[in-house]
Amino acid sequence: MSDAYLALEDGRVVEARGRVPGRTRGELVFTTAYTGYEESLTDPSYEEQVLTFSYPLIGNYGVREERFESDRIHPRAAIAREFTEDIVEWLDEEGIPAIDHLDTRDLVTSIREEGAMKCGLAVGPDATPEAAKEELDACKGMSEHTDIGAQVSVDEPVVYEGGSTATVALIDCGAKGSIIDSLLERDATVHVLPYDATPEDVAAVDPDLLFISNGPGDPENFEAAEALVDAYVGDLPVAGICLGQQVVANALGGSTEKMAFGHRGVNQPVRDLDSGRVVMTTQNHGYTVGEPGDQLNVTQVNVNDGTAEGLENEELNVITRQYHPEANPGPHDSLDFFDDVLDLVSTDTTVATSD
Ligand SMILES: NC(=O)CC[C@H](N)C(=O)O
């Protein structure tokens, strides 16, 4: 007898060992990252998803708060071939159902072949396959979470006083802490504003730069952030990471689409089309920019599948990345993105804001 059941959209129910009890549901995705489980689990972009680690042993170097990207775990459940006691303790404290001792290789292969799929989980002594199927039946598709921004964003503006390199309006669609840190390390002052901030809210902080963060779910559900890009492009430099790139593309006449199973890991190769240089990048996304539209040039592409990894408009001072230049977890190859972004402020020809 098993004490954990995972019901998949393809009709299968997989048995496993229960590590943290509970019932839940979400979109089943996988990451190939072999380290960085603390960063991945606290990445707000995993909201409403069930995260499978393809690396077989997770938790082997403990759990330390310094590595968290936000103040809580975001996936609704966690799956690995084997979790250590340390990580089970943390998942338990946060009430996140967890299972292991299942064939995660088979699970990952299924997701690769059939695409990211809905799933339902029932874990604990009373768990039944029927309970897992009930969860699956109640599971919504990612795009149906129309107000997912509210689940991950700050409610009120928060200011991080840094230096005077730039005043950044960072629209928090589910921002990773490392993005804020990367700006502070370069002496910027960062105003973190809610995902549904209005153009007036942005004007109130008198920024030199509009920055749209990463975030969970379908970028088409972030209309307020799109409206901000629309309102400020040309007047302020605009930057974006991950969901931020997608929102910028949607605002400037481009389009986004759902990928089969997305990119999640720390070794996604990206080629810069101008220099020819290839960098290894950290990624976590299930949507991508399909058409960039007339105003944006694709400047970087994914070496594996050719999808857009970087968009720019030099005249309008717009620069975005689909991957995570801030790393955490992952390689530091593209940290210079933040220097490029802040350079836009000094080259900006619009009237400087007064402090
Ligand atoms: N990390 C992100 O910002 C993810 C972007 C978006 N939610 C996607 O899945 O594509």
PDBQT file of the ligand as one rigid body, heavy atoms in Angstrom, charges set to zero:
ROOT
HETATM    1  N1  LIG A 401      10.075  33.181 -14.440  1.00  0.00    +0.000 N 
HETATM    2  C1  LIG A 401       9.104  33.839 -15.055  1.00  0.00    +0.000 C 
HETATM    3  O1  LIG A 401       9.001  35.064 -14.965  1.00  0.00    +0.000 OA
HETATM    4  C2  LIG A 401       8.072  33.015 -15.739  1.00  0.00    +0.000 C 
HETATM    5  C3  LIG A 401       7.272  33.778 -16.765  1.00  0.00    +0.000 C 
HETATM    6  C4  LIG A 401       5.936  33.150 -17.115  1.00  0.00    +0.000 C 
HETATM    7  N2  LIG A 401       5.125  32.961 -15.964  1.00  0.00    +0.000 N 
HETATM    8  C5  LIG A 401       6.166  31.839 -17.819  1.00  0.00    +0.000 C 
HETATM    9  O2  LIG A 401       5.902  30.795 -17.288  1.00  0.00    +0.000 OA
HETATM   10  O3  LIG A 401       6.630  31.842 -18.936  1.00  0.00    +0.000 OA
ENDROOT
TORSDOF 0
